[in-house]
Amino acid sequence: MGRLANALSRLRATIGGAAYPLVMPSADDAKRVGAALVAQLDDYLLPRLARLDAPLLVVVGGSTGAGKSTLVNSLVRAPVSAAGVLRPTTRSPVLVSSPADLPWFRSGELLPGLVRTPEPSADPRTLQIVSATALGSGLAFLDAPDIDSVVDQNRQLAAQLLAAADLWLFVTTAARYADAVPWELLTTARLRGTVIALVLDRVPAEAIADVTTHLRDMLAVRDLGAAPLFILPETRLDGPGLIAEEVIQPLHDWFGQLAADADARGAVVRQTLDGALTALGPAVAGLAEAADEQARAAKALDERVTVAYRTGRQTVADGLRDGRLLRGEVLARWQEFVGTGEFLKTLENKVGQFRDRVVSAITGRPLPGRNLQAALESQLVTLLRGIAADAAEQAYVAWHAHPAGTALLDPELQKPSPDLAERADRLVRDWQQWVLGLVRQEGADKRIVARGAAYAVNGAGLAVMIAVFASTAFLPTGLEVAVGAGTTVAAQKVLEALFGDQAIRTLATQAREDLLLRVGELLDREAARFTDRTAGVGLAEDPGADLRMAAAEVEAARIELALTGSSA
């Protein structure tokens, strides 16, 4: 018993701690099933396992107007539960016990969430407990609200009470026995292993044979053919509103025998308890799958963001590779920086002739480098702002198409961060200063750079930046991509004159990698506006694992205990 009780307590804590925060089709069902399982563990499984010898609880349930309260009153031969034509009649449950068993039911171990009261109440969260001297000890009846009540809270309470039953006495009528709702609950009770008995009430004498045959056929189809079935014909009630003793005698005798036989009661308790424990496995497996679906949804949302911002990174990389950034203002300022357009046109064929002139120009006198630096900065910032805007829109649309994503979205996510432009400006300026530092470090022992001081560093740095903007011109394939009338060739030859062939490849590669790293960090921060929302829901990486493990422990302990005398 101890191992099973401990396993059930762990399962209860695990179910109670499971969360389904993302809006998914399975989330609402998982929350509902999880709450029902926790309620059953608290209301029935844990207290019943602790006291197998406690009185057997018969929950009387059924459709509206089926005569449940009248039946309970008739079985105990006293008007203990209000009956009448107003619906719903039973607004709060009524438990009828023998005087000897009252302490157990008043203690609150069974159905601990209901407040005990000796008086009738309209509050569905109360449990009226009354005694009936005609009822023998060892057995009690609980008159539950209608399972198809027009009041949602009554229906929920009826389902909760049925889950706490050792035996469910299902009451229906000749006019209502084929209704869908009762059969759904009967099927649930069978799957849960609850012992069931049925009462077919108010059957016209001429219809008894046909209705009984049809009902038995329906029971057989649903694997309920072995359930005891009692037929009560239409009859007048006596003065106190009770069914005549001779009419109800077969049902009264059946319950009398059950109350008098401790072994029979114990068998019912153990069968229902074992069935309820067995049913936990599939129910918890459903919760585990719903929990895993939450994790998969969060991962899918994050992947959509990753794709959107990865596309942005690739756009930057492609822009640096294919020379598209060396157009317009940047190209004009570069041409202005190294000389004239005519000079650039002839540089490729006359590198040796003009090399000294180029080096002298960069290292010996101030040139309009500020304009080129500003043009580079503007071009990069414009690119980054456009990429961030496109990625935000793409991620927003992708999330909007996912049920879990839609619930996490805010309108501001559709655009980049308000400070994106400022951060992009700072990124480019910081990168430019880093490139100048790199050039300064690389050229520290180069006499020609040292002689030119700041002019040499600035000029060489700008040439490195130009090289980064068209990195295919520096791939070790022997191919040179002359973008913008020889622009990259000019940058390459200038750098070769200053540092040598291998050094310029290293400088350009380092500068390009550093720029892409900075861009990646900028876009990661933008992407985090989305991914922080999925991380914020607090989902574990494998949320269903704990549920499955806890359910497996319960099942192993159930098999070991063998409540019904079998290990299966």
ZIJOFEN-V815950 format. One record per residue. N is the residue number from 1. RES is the residue in one small letter. SS is DSSP state (H for helix, E for strand, C for the rest). PSI is psi in whole degrees, 0 to 359 (999 if undefined). NEAR is the number of other ideal C-beta (glycine too) atoms within 8 Angstrom. Layout:
n->N res->RES ss->SS psi->PSI near->NEAR
n->N res->RES ss->SS psi->PSI near->NEAR
This chain:
n->1 res->m ss->C psi->319 near->7
n->2 res->g ss->H psi->317 near->5
n->3 res->r ss->H psi->317 near->9
n->4 res->l ss->H psi->319 near->14
n->5 res->a ss->H psi->318 near->11
n->6 res->n ss->H psi->319 near->9
n->7 res->a ss->H psi->320 near->13
n->8 res->l ss->H psi->321 near->13
n->9 res->s ss->H psi->319 near->9
n->10 res->r ss->H psi->320 near->10
n->11 res->l ss->H psi->319 near->15
n->12 res->r ss->H psi->317 near->12
n->13 res->a ss->H psi->322 near->8
n->14 res->t ss->H psi->316 near->11
n->15 res->i ss->H psi->316 near->15
n->16 res->g ss->H psi->331 near->8
n->17 res->g ss->H psi->350 near->6
n->18 res->a ss->C psi->138 near->13
n->19 res->a ss->C psi->149 near->10
n->20 res->y ss->C psi->67 near->13
n->21 res->p ss->C psi->335 near->8
n->22 res->l ss->C psi->142 near->13
n->23 res->v ss->C psi->105 near->7
n->24 res->m ss->C psi->155 near->12
n->25 res->p ss->C psi->328 near->6
n->26 res->s ss->C psi->349 near->10
n->27 res->a ss->H psi->314 near->13
n->28 res->d ss->H psi->317 near->7
n->29 res->d ss->H psi->319 near->10
n->30 res->a ss->H psi->318 near->14
n->31 res->k ss->H psi->318 near->9
n->32 res->r ss->H psi->312 near->8
n->33 res->v ss->H psi->318 near->11
n->34 res->g ss->H psi->315 near->13
n->35 res->a ss->H psi->321 near->8
n->36 res->a ss->H psi->321 near->11
n->37 res->l ss->H psi->318 near->13
n->38 res->v ss->H psi->318 near->11
n->39 res->a ss->H psi->317 near->11
n->40 res->q ss->H psi->321 near->13
n->41 res->l ss->H psi->315 near->13
n->42 res->d ss->H psi->317 near->11
n->43 res->d ss->H psi->327 near->14
n->44 res->y ss->H psi->302 near->14
n->45 res->l ss->H psi->310 near->12
n->46 res->l ss->H psi->312 near->12
n->47 res->p ss->H psi->324 near->13
n->48 res->r ss->H psi->319 near->13
n->49 res->l ss->H psi->325 near->12
n->50 res->a ss->H psi->335 near->8
n->51 res->r ss->C psi->80 near->9
n->52 res->l ss->C psi->338 near->9
n->53 res->d ss->C psi->4 near->4
n->54 res->a ss->C psi->159 near->8
n->55 res->p ss->C psi->145 near->12
n->56 res->l ss->E psi->132 near->13
n->57 res->l ss->E psi->120 near->12
n->58 res->v ss->E psi->113 near->14
n->59 res->v ss->E psi->122 near->13
n->60 res->v ss->E psi->111 near->13
n->61 res->g ss->E psi->161 near->15
n->62 res->g ss->E psi->189 near->12
n->63 res->s ss->C psi->167 near->14
n->64 res->t ss->C psi->132 near->9
n->65 res->g ss->C psi->14 near->8
n->66 res->a ss->C psi->346 near->12
n->67 res->g ss->C psi->29 near->11
n->68 res->k ss->H psi->311 near->14
n->69 res->s ss->H psi->318 near->13
n->70 res->t ss->H psi->320 near->12
n->71 res->l ss->H psi->315 near->16
n->72 res->v ss->H psi->313 near->15
n->73 res->n ss->H psi->320 near->16
n->74 res->s ss->H psi->324 near->10
n->75 res->l ss->H psi->325 near->12
n->76 res->v ss->H psi->1 near->12
n->77 res->r ss->C psi->40 near->9
n->78 res->a ss->C psi->144 near->8
n->79 res->p ss->C psi->73 near->9
n->80 res->v ss->C psi->338 near->10
n->81 res->s ss->C psi->130 near->11
n->82 res->a ss->C psi->132 near->9
n->83 res->a ss->C psi->149 near->10
n->84 res->g ss->C psi->184 near->5
n->85 res->v ss->C psi->343 near->3
n->86 res->l ss->C psi->141 near->5
n->87 res->r ss->C psi->138 near->9
n->88 res->p ss->C psi->139 near->12
n->89 res->t ss->C psi->306 near->9
n->90 res->t ss->C psi->102 near->14
n->91 res->r ss->C psi->330 near->10
n->92 res->s ss->C psi->151 near->14
n->93 res->p ss->E psi->151 near->14
n->94 res->v ss->E psi->124 near->16
n->95 res->l ss->E psi->126 near->14
n->96 res->v ss->E psi->123 near->15
n->97 res->s ss->E psi->160 near->15
n->98 res->s ss->C psi->153 near->15
n->99 res->p ss->H psi->327 near->7
n->100 res->a ss->H psi->334 near->5
n->101 res->d ss->H psi->358 near->12
n->102 res->l ss->H psi->318 near->11
n->103 res->p ss->H psi->321 near->6
n->104 res->w ss->H psi->314 near->12
n->105 res->f ss->H psi->333 near->13
n->106 res->r ss->H psi->341 near->8
n->107 res->s ss->C psi->337 near->6
n->108 res->g ss->C psi->8 near->7
n->109 res->e ss->C psi->317 near->8
n->110 res->l ss->C psi->135 near->13
n->111 res->l ss->C psi->59 near->10
n->112 res->p ss->C psi->343 near->9
n->113 res->g ss->C psi->352 near->7
n->114 res->l ss->C psi->134 near->9
n->115 res->v ss->E psi->127 near->7
n->116 res->r ss->E psi->139 near->10
n->117 res->t ss->E psi->145 near->9
n->118 res->p ss->C psi->353 near->6
n->119 res->e ss->C psi->156 near->5
n->120 res->p ss->C psi->147 near->7
n->121 res->s ss->C psi->148 near->9
n->122 res->a ss->C psi->357 near->6
n->123 res->d ss->C psi->117 near->8
n->124 res->p ss->C psi->350 near->11
n->125 res->r ss->C psi->13 near->8
n->126 res->t ss->E psi->156 near->11
n->127 res->l ss->E psi->109 near->12
n->128 res->q ss->E psi->125 near->13
n->129 res->i ss->E psi->122 near->12
n->130 res->v ss->E psi->158 near->10
n->131 res->s ss->E psi->153 near->10
n->132 res->a ss->C psi->118 near->12
n->133 res->t ss->C psi->336 near->6
n->134 res->a ss->C psi->350 near->6
n->135 res->l ss->C psi->123 near->14
n->136 res->g ss->C psi->159 near->8
n->137 res->s ss->C psi->159 near->8
n->138 res->g ss->C psi->354 near->11
n->139 res->l ss->E psi->139 near->14
n->140 res->a ss->E psi->153 near->14
n->141 res->f ss->E psi->141 near->13
n->142 res->l ss->E psi->113 near->14
n->143 res->d ss->E psi->109 near->13
n->144 res->a ss->C psi->159 near->14
n->145 res->p ss->C psi->165 near->16
n->146 res->d ss->C psi->136 near->16
n->147 res->i ss->C psi->343 near->15
n->148 res->d ss->C psi->31 near->9
n->149 res->s ss->C psi->150 near->13
n->150 res->v ss->C psi->346 near->5
n->151 res->v ss->C psi->117 near->8
n->152 res->d ss->H psi->319 near->6
n->153 res->q ss->H psi->325 near->7
n->154 res->n ss->H psi->319 near->13
n->155 res->r ss->H psi->318 near->13
n->156 res->q ss->H psi->318 near->8
n->157 res->l ss->H psi->321 near->13
n->158 res->a ss->H psi->316 near->14
n->159 res->a ss->H psi->321 near->11
n->160 res->q ss->H psi->318 near->12
n->161 res->l ss->H psi->322 near->15
n->162 res->l ss->H psi->328 near->15
n->163 res->a ss->H psi->345 near->13
n->164 res->a ss->C psi->10 near->12
n->165 res->a ss->C psi->138 near->15
n->166 res->d ss->C psi->327 near->11
n->167 res->l ss->E psi->132 near->14
n->168 res->w ss->E psi->118 near->13
n->169 res->l ss->E psi->104 near->13
n->170 res->f ss->E psi->124 near->12
n->171 res->v ss->E psi->127 near->14
n->172 res->t ss->E psi->180 near->14
n->173 res->t ss->E psi->169 near->13
n->174 res->a ss->C psi->334 near->11
n->175 res->a ss->C psi->343 near->5
n->176 res->r ss->C psi->1 near->11
n->177 res->y ss->C psi->341 near->12
n->178 res->a ss->C psi->4 near->6
n->179 res->d ss->C psi->148 near->10
n->180 res->a ss->H psi->317 near->5
n->181 res->v ss->H psi->312 near->9
n->182 res->p ss->H psi->322 near->15
n->183 res->w ss->H psi->328 near->11
n->184 res->e ss->H psi->317 near->8
n->185 res->l ss->H psi->325 near->12
n->186 res->l ss->H psi->318 near->12
n->187 res->t ss->H psi->317 near->9
n->188 res->t ss->H psi->317 near->8
n->189 res->a ss->H psi->320 near->11
n->190 res->r ss->H psi->315 near->12
n->191 res->l ss->H psi->329 near->7
n->192 res->r ss->H psi->348 near->10
n->193 res->g ss->C psi->8 near->11
n->194 res->t ss->C psi->136 near->13
n->195 res->v ss->E psi->133 near->9
n->196 res->i ss->E psi->139 near->12
n->197 res->a ss->E psi->151 near->13
n->198 res->l ss->E psi->145 near->14
n->199 res->v ss->E psi->122 near->14
n->200 res->l ss->E psi->108 near->15
n->201 res->d ss->E psi->155 near->12
n->202 res->r ss->E psi->51 near->10
n->203 res->v ss->E psi->122 near->15
n->204 res->p ss->C psi->142 near->9
n->205 res->a ss->H psi->320 near->7
n->206 res->e ss->H psi->347 near->4
n->207 res->a ss->H psi->359 near->9
n->208 res->i ss->H psi->311 near->11
n->209 res->a ss->H psi->311 near->6
n->210 res->d ss->H psi->313 near->7
n->211 res->v ss->H psi->318 near->12
n->212 res->t ss->H psi->316 near->12
n->213 res->t ss->H psi->316 near->8
n->214 res->h ss->H psi->317 near->9
n->215 res->l ss->H psi->319 near->12
n->216 res->r ss->H psi->323 near->10
n->217 res->d ss->H psi->317 near->8
n->218 res->m ss->H psi->321 near->11
n->219 res->l ss->H psi->318 near->12
n->220 res->a ss->H psi->319 near->9
n->221 res->v ss->H psi->329 near->6
n->222 res->r ss->C psi->21 near->10
n->223 res->d ss->C psi->34 near->6
n->224 res->l ss->C psi->19 near->10
n->225 res->g ss->C psi->336 near->7
n->226 res->a ss->C psi->352 near->3
n->227 res->a ss->C psi->134 near->9
n->228 res->p ss->E psi->137 near->6
n->229 res->l ss->E psi->127 near->12
n->230 res->f ss->E psi->132 near->11
n->231 res->i ss->E psi->125 near->8
n->232 res->l ss->E psi->116 near->14
n->233 res->p ss->E psi->163 near->10
n->234 res->e ss->C psi->136 near->6
n->235 res->t ss->C psi->159 near->8
n->236 res->r ss->C psi->143 near->4
n->237 res->l ss->C psi->153 near->8
n->238 res->d ss->C psi->187 near->8
n->239 res->g ss->C psi->310 near->3
n->240 res->p ss->C psi->4 near->7
n->241 res->g ss->C psi->32 near->9
n->242 res->l ss->C psi->153 near->11
n->243 res->i ss->C psi->140 near->12
n->244 res->a ss->C psi->143 near->10
n->245 res->e ss->H psi->321 near->8
n->246 res->e ss->H psi->333 near->5
n->247 res->v ss->H psi->319 near->9
n->248 res->i ss->H psi->0 near->13
n->249 res->q ss->H psi->315 near->8
n->250 res->p ss->H psi->317 near->7
n->251 res->l ss->H psi->320 near->11
n->252 res->h ss->H psi->317 near->10
n->253 res->d ss->H psi->321 near->8
n->254 res->w ss->H psi->316 near->11
n->255 res->f ss->H psi->327 near->11
n->256 res->g ss->H psi->316 near->9
n->257 res->q ss->H psi->321 near->9
n->258 res->l ss->H psi->318 near->12
n->259 res->a ss->H psi->327 near->13
n->260 res->a ss->H psi->347 near->7
n->261 res->d ss->C psi->101 near->8
n->262 res->a ss->H psi->324 near->6
n->263 res->d ss->H psi->320 near->6
n->264 res->a ss->H psi->317 near->9
n->265 res->r ss->H psi->317 near->13
n->266 res->g ss->H psi->323 near->10
n->267 res->a ss->H psi->320 near->8
n->268 res->v ss->H psi->314 near->13
n->269 res->v ss->H psi->312 near->12
n->270 res->r ss->H psi->322 near->11
n->271 res->q ss->H psi->313 near->12
n->272 res->t ss->H psi->318 near->14
n->273 res->l ss->H psi->315 near->14
n->274 res->d ss->H psi->319 near->12
n->275 res->g ss->H psi->319 near->11
n->276 res->a ss->H psi->321 near->15
n->277 res->l ss->H psi->320 near->13
n->278 res->t ss->H psi->322 near->10
n->279 res->a ss->H psi->345 near->11
n->280 res->l ss->H psi->321 near->13
n->281 res->g ss->H psi->302 near->10
n->282 res->p ss->H psi->323 near->7
n->283 res->a ss->H psi->317 near->10
n->284 res->v ss->H psi->326 near->15
n->285 res->a ss->H psi->322 near->11
n->286 res->g ss->H psi->321 near->11
n->287 res->l ss->H psi->319 near->16
n->288 res->a ss->H psi->319 near->14
n->289 res->e ss->H psi->320 near->10
n->290 res->a ss->H psi->322 near->14
n->291 res->a ss->H psi->317 near->15
n->292 res->d ss->H psi->325 near->11
n->293 res->e ss->H psi->326 near->10
n->294 res->q ss->H psi->313 near->17
n->295 res->a ss->H psi->319 near->14
n->296 res->r ss->H psi->322 near->8
n->297 res->a ss->H psi->316 near->12
n->298 res->a ss->H psi->318 near->13
n->299 res->k ss->H psi->319 near->8
n->300 res->a ss->H psi->320 near->9
n->301 res->l ss->H psi->316 near->15
n->302 res->d ss->H psi->322 near->11
n->303 res->e ss->H psi->324 near->8
n->304 res->r ss->H psi->322 near->13
n->305 res->v ss->H psi->317 near->14
n->306 res->t ss->H psi->316 near->9
n->307 res->v ss->H psi->316 near->10
n->308 res->a ss->H psi->314 near->14
n->309 res->y ss->H psi->337 near->14
n->310 res->r ss->H psi->323 near->8
n->311 res->t ss->H psi->321 near->11
n->312 res->g ss->H psi->316 near->13
n->313 res->r ss->H psi->317 near->12
n->314 res->q ss->H psi->325 near->8
n->315 res->t ss->H psi->318 near->11
n->316 res->v ss->H psi->313 near->13
n->317 res->a ss->H psi->317 near->9
n->318 res->d ss->H psi->322 near->9
n->319 res->g ss->H psi->327 near->10
n->320 res->l ss->H psi->334 near->13
n->321 res->r ss->H psi->321 near->9
n->322 res->d ss->H psi->2 near->7
n->323 res->g ss->C psi->8 near->13
n->324 res->r ss->C psi->339 near->7
n->325 res->l ss->C psi->350 near->12
n->326 res->l ss->C psi->53 near->14
n->327 res->r ss->C psi->168 near->7
n->328 res->g ss->C psi->233 near->6
n->329 res->e ss->H psi->319 near->8
n->330 res->v ss->H psi->313 near->14
n->331 res->l ss->H psi->316 near->11
n->332 res->a ss->H psi->318 near->9
n->333 res->r ss->H psi->327 near->14
n->334 res->w ss->H psi->316 near->16
n->335 res->q ss->H psi->320 near->13
n->336 res->e ss->H psi->325 near->9
n->337 res->f ss->H psi->314 near->12
n->338 res->v ss->H psi->352 near->13
n->339 res->g ss->C psi->232 near->7
n->340 res->t ss->C psi->165 near->6
n->341 res->g ss->H psi->322 near->7
n->342 res->e ss->H psi->321 near->6
n->343 res->f ss->H psi->317 near->10
n->344 res->l ss->H psi->326 near->14
n->345 res->k ss->H psi->328 near->8
n->346 res->t ss->H psi->350 near->9
n->347 res->l ss->H psi->321 near->14
n->348 res->e ss->C psi->325 near->9
n->349 res->n ss->C psi->347 near->5
n->350 res->k ss->C psi->43 near->8
n->351 res->v ss->H psi->313 near->9
n->352 res->g ss->H psi->319 near->5
n->353 res->q ss->H psi->321 near->5
n->354 res->f ss->H psi->359 near->11
n->355 res->r ss->H psi->313 near->10
n->356 res->d ss->H psi->322 near->6
n->357 res->r ss->H psi->317 near->7
n->358 res->v ss->H psi->312 near->15
n->359 res->v ss->H psi->316 near->12
n->360 res->s ss->H psi->321 near->9
n->361 res->a ss->H psi->320 near->12
n->362 res->i ss->H psi->324 near->16
n->363 res->t ss->H psi->346 near->12
n->364 res->g ss->H psi->346 near->7
n->365 res->r ss->C psi->152 near->6
n->366 res->p ss->C psi->136 near->4
n->367 res->l ss->C psi->169 near->10
n->368 res->p ss->C psi->58 near->8
n->369 res->g ss->H psi->333 near->11
n->370 res->r ss->H psi->323 near->6
n->371 res->n ss->H psi->319 near->10
n->372 res->l ss->H psi->317 near->14
n->373 res->q ss->H psi->319 near->11
n->374 res->a ss->H psi->321 near->9
n->375 res->a ss->H psi->318 near->12
n->376 res->l ss->H psi->314 near->16
n->377 res->e ss->H psi->313 near->12
n->378 res->s ss->H psi->319 near->9
n->379 res->q ss->H psi->316 near->12
n->380 res->l ss->H psi->316 near->11
n->381 res->v ss->H psi->317 near->12
n->382 res->t ss->H psi->317 near->8
n->383 res->l ss->H psi->314 near->12
n->384 res->l ss->H psi->320 near->15
n->385 res->r ss->H psi->319 near->12
n->386 res->g ss->H psi->319 near->8
n->387 res->i ss->H psi->315 near->12
n->388 res->a ss->H psi->321 near->16
n->389 res->a ss->H psi->316 near->10
n->390 res->d ss->H psi->317 near->11
n->391 res->a ss->H psi->319 near->15
n->392 res->a ss->H psi->317 near->14
n->393 res->e ss->H psi->317 near->10
n->394 res->q ss->H psi->316 near->11
n->395 res->a ss->H psi->320 near->15
n->396 res->y ss->H psi->313 near->11
n->397 res->v ss->H psi->319 near->8
n->398 res->a ss->H psi->319 near->13
n->399 res->w ss->H psi->324 near->16
n->400 res->h ss->H psi->335 near->9
n->401 res->a ss->C psi->355 near->6
n->402 res->h ss->C psi->133 near->12
n->403 res->p ss->H psi->321 near->8
n->404 res->a ss->H psi->326 near->13
n->405 res->g ss->H psi->320 near->13
n->406 res->t ss->H psi->318 near->10
n->407 res->a ss->H psi->340 near->8
n->408 res->l ss->H psi->350 near->10
n->409 res->l ss->C psi->147 near->10
n->410 res->d ss->C psi->150 near->4
n->411 res->p ss->H psi->328 near->5
n->412 res->e ss->H psi->342 near->5
n->413 res->l ss->H psi->343 near->12
n->414 res->q ss->H psi->344 near->7
n->415 res->k ss->C psi->162 near->7
n->416 res->p ss->C psi->170 near->9
n->417 res->s ss->C psi->147 near->9
n->418 res->p ss->C psi->330 near->4
n->419 res->d ss->C psi->15 near->6
n->420 res->l ss->H psi->316 near->12
n->421 res->a ss->H psi->317 near->8
n->422 res->e ss->H psi->317 near->7
n->423 res->r ss->H psi->325 near->11
n->424 res->a ss->H psi->318 near->14
n->425 res->d ss->H psi->313 near->10
n->426 res->r ss->H psi->322 near->8
n->427 res->l ss->H psi->313 near->12
n->428 res->v ss->H psi->317 near->13
n->429 res->r ss->H psi->317 near->9
n->430 res->d ss->H psi->321 near->9
n->431 res->w ss->H psi->318 near->12
n->432 res->q ss->H psi->318 near->13
n->433 res->q ss->H psi->324 near->8
n->434 res->w ss->H psi->319 near->10
n->435 res->v ss->H psi->317 near->14
n->436 res->l ss->H psi->321 near->11
n->437 res->g ss->H psi->321 near->8
n->438 res->l ss->H psi->316 near->13
n->439 res->v ss->H psi->318 near->14
n->440 res->r ss->H psi->318 near->9
n->441 res->q ss->H psi->317 near->7
n->442 res->e ss->H psi->324 near->11
n->443 res->g ss->C psi->13 near->14
n->444 res->a ss->C psi->326 near->8
n->445 res->d ss->C psi->10 near->5
n->446 res->k ss->C psi->116 near->10
n->447 res->r ss->H psi->321 near->6
n->448 res->i ss->H psi->325 near->10
n->449 res->v ss->H psi->317 near->14
n->450 res->a ss->H psi->322 near->11
n->451 res->r ss->H psi->326 near->8
n->452 res->g ss->H psi->350 near->13
n->453 res->a ss->H psi->230 near->7
n->454 res->a ss->H psi->326 near->6
n->455 res->y ss->H psi->318 near->13
n->456 res->a ss->H psi->315 near->16
n->457 res->v ss->H psi->313 near->14
n->458 res->n ss->H psi->315 near->10
n->459 res->g ss->H psi->314 near->16
n->460 res->a ss->H psi->322 near->16
n->461 res->g ss->H psi->317 near->13
n->462 res->l ss->H psi->323 near->14
n->463 res->a ss->H psi->322 near->13
n->464 res->v ss->H psi->317 near->17
n->465 res->m ss->H psi->318 near->13
n->466 res->i ss->H psi->319 near->14
n->467 res->a ss->H psi->320 near->18
n->468 res->v ss->H psi->326 near->13
n->469 res->f ss->C psi->353 near->12
n->470 res->a ss->C psi->65 near->18
n->471 res->s ss->H psi->343 near->13
n->472 res->t ss->H psi->340 near->10
n->473 res->a ss->H psi->347 near->15
n->474 res->f ss->H psi->13 near->12
n->475 res->l ss->C psi->140 near->7
n->476 res->p ss->C psi->55 near->5
n->477 res->t ss->C psi->358 near->4
n->478 res->g ss->C psi->354 near->4
n->479 res->l ss->C psi->141 near->6
n->480 res->e ss->C psi->126 near->8
n->481 res->v ss->C psi->106 near->9
n->482 res->a ss->C psi->93 near->11
n->483 res->v ss->C psi->136 near->9
n->484 res->g ss->C psi->59 near->11
n->485 res->a ss->C psi->51 near->8
n->486 res->g ss->C psi->12 near->11
n->487 res->t ss->H psi->308 near->16
n->488 res->t ss->H psi->329 near->18
n->489 res->v ss->H psi->319 near->12
n->490 res->a ss->H psi->313 near->14
n->491 res->a ss->H psi->317 near->15
n->492 res->q ss->H psi->314 near->13
n->493 res->k ss->H psi->323 near->12
n->494 res->v ss->H psi->313 near->15
n->495 res->l ss->H psi->323 near->16
n->496 res->e ss->H psi->319 near->10
n->497 res->a ss->H psi->326 near->8
n->498 res->l ss->H psi->318 near->14
n->499 res->f ss->H psi->339 near->11
n->500 res->g ss->C psi->160 near->6
n->501 res->d ss->H psi->310 near->6
n->502 res->q ss->H psi->323 near->6
n->503 res->a ss->H psi->321 near->10
n->504 res->i ss->H psi->327 near->15
n->505 res->r ss->H psi->317 near->10
n->506 res->t ss->H psi->315 near->9
n->507 res->l ss->H psi->312 near->15
n->508 res->a ss->H psi->319 near->14
n->509 res->t ss->H psi->315 near->10
n->510 res->q ss->H psi->316 near->9
n->511 res->a ss->H psi->318 near->16
n->512 res->r ss->H psi->315 near->11
n->513 res->e ss->H psi->321 near->8
n->514 res->d ss->H psi->320 near->11
n->515 res->l ss->H psi->315 near->11
n->516 res->l ss->H psi->325 near->12
n->517 res->l ss->H psi->316 near->8
n->518 res->r ss->H psi->319 near->11
n->519 res->v ss->H psi->319 near->12
n->520 res->g ss->H psi->319 near->9
n->521 res->e ss->H psi->321 near->8
n->522 res->l ss->H psi->314 near->13
n->523 res->l ss->H psi->329 near->14
n->524 res->d ss->H psi->319 near->9
n->525 res->r ss->H psi->323 near->10
n->526 res->e ss->H psi->317 near->14
n->527 res->a ss->H psi->329 near->14
n->528 res->a ss->H psi->339 near->8
n->529 res->r ss->H psi->330 near->10
n->530 res->f ss->H psi->306 near->13
n->531 res->t ss->H psi->335 near->10
n->532 res->d ss->H psi->333 near->8
n->533 res->r ss->H psi->322 near->9
n->534 res->t ss->H psi->322 near->12
n->535 res->a ss->H psi->328 near->7
n->536 res->g ss->H psi->341 near->6
n->537 res->v ss->C psi->347 near->10
n->538 res->g ss->C psi->35 near->7
n->539 res->l ss->C psi->138 near->12
n->540 res->a ss->C psi->164 near->7
n->541 res->e ss->C psi->323 near->5
n->542 res->d ss->C psi->71 near->7
n->543 res->p ss->H psi->335 near->15
n->544 res->g ss->H psi->346 near->12
n->545 res->a ss->H psi->315 near->8
n->546 res->d ss->H psi->321 near->10
n->547 res->l ss->H psi->315 near->16
n->548 res->r ss->H psi->320 near->11
n->549 res->m ss->H psi->317 near->8
n->550 res->a ss->H psi->320 near->14
n->551 res->a ss->H psi->322 near->14
n->552 res->a ss->H psi->323 near->8
n->553 res->e ss->H psi->319 near->11
n->554 res->v ss->H psi->316 near->15
n->555 res->e ss->H psi->319 near->12
n->556 res->a ss->H psi->319 near->9
n->557 res->a ss->H psi->324 near->12
n->558 res->r ss->H psi->313 near->12
n->559 res->i ss->H psi->319 near->9
n->560 res->e ss->H psi->321 near->9
n->561 res->l ss->H psi->327 near->9
n->562 res->a ss->C psi->63 near->8
n->563 res->l ss->C psi->324 near->10
n->564 res->t ss->C psi->12 near->7
n->565 res->g ss->C psi->8 near->4
n->566 res->s ss->C psi->151 near->5
n->567 res->s ss->C psi->3 near->5
n->568 res->a ss->C psi->999 near->3
